[in-house]
Amino acid sequence: MENNTSKQTKLHVKKGDTVMVISGNAKGKTGVIKQVIVEKSRAIVEGANLQTKHVKPSASNPQGGIEKREGSIHISNLMVVENGKPVRTGRKVNEQGKLQRYSKVTGKFIA
């Protein structure tokens, strides 16, 4: 028999984290994660990977025009920023017995 329970994948980043882009066109930019797309292992970072989108006129936007939007970035190209510097993260058990992310540089837990 197969086990049909879906297991949630653990990622090193989550919504609200401040991250730095470490490769790609937006390399070196920092921003806050607005959305994480778990199925595709991608994240949308505020102010990074801007793409041009041509918008048709509609009732809500009668003028239409060209908009700049953030595109998604693969999470392997992101590092969590702590005290202004990107840090590697790991997971270890905290005082309450829960698995929590921590900084491998300082050893402190990341909220």
N, C-alpha and C positions, 0 to 999 in steps of 0.2 A: 504494500500500500504506500502511496505517496503522501507526503505531508503537505497539505494545501495551505498552511499558514503563511502569510506574506511577511517577510522579515524586512524591517525598516533598515535601509542602508545608513551607515554612520559616515558623516562627512566631516572634514576638518574645519569647515566654515558653516556659518548659519546666518539667517537674516539679522541685520543690525550690527554685524561685525565690521570693523574697519579693516580693510584689506589693501594690499599692494599688488599690482599686476607685475608679474616677474618675467613674462614673455609675451610676444605678439606686438601688434601695432600700438597698443596702449601701455607698453612697458614703462615702469617707473611711476605710473599714476596711482594715487591712493583715493579711496572712496568708501562709502558705506554700502553694504549689500542691501538692495531693495527687495530682491526676490531670489529664491533658490529653486531651480527646476531639478528635482531629485532624479526623475526618470532619465534625463539626459546628462546628468552630472554637470550642470551649467548654472551660472549665477549672473544676475544683472547687477552691475556695480554703478553707482551714481557717478556720472561725469566721465566714465571710461568707455572706450569702444563706441564712440558716437557714430551713428549711421544716418545718412540722409534718406528721408521718406517723403515721396510726393503724395500729397493728400488731395483727394477730389473734393470739390465743393459739396457741402451737405447742408441740411437744415440747421444743425448746431454750429457749423463752420461754413458760412456762405461764401467766404473769400477763397477757401482752399489754400494751396501753396505748398511750400517746402518746409518740413520740420526736421529737426535733429532729435534722434532718439538713441537711447542706450541699447546696444546689442548685448547678447549674452556672451559670457566668457567661460571657457571650461575651467572647472575648479582646480585642476592640476596647475593652472597658470596663476593661482592666487595664493598669497601668504597672509596670515593674520598679522596685524600691526599691533605691537605693544610698546608703549613709551616712544613712539615715533620710528621704531625699527621693526622690520619684518622678522618674525620668529617661527621656528618649526614648532609644531604642536604634537602632542601625544595624548594618550588616555591612561588614567590610573584611578584607583579607587580613593574617594575622599573620606572624610571622617564619618559621614552618614552611611557609608557602604555603597554609595552610588558611583558609577563610572563617569568621570568628568574630564574635560579637556584641560591640559596644562601646557605651559610654555617650557620647552626643553632648554631654553637659555637661562631663565630665572628659576624654574621649578615651581612657580606659583600657578594656582588654578585660574583658568579663564572663565569668566561668568557666561 
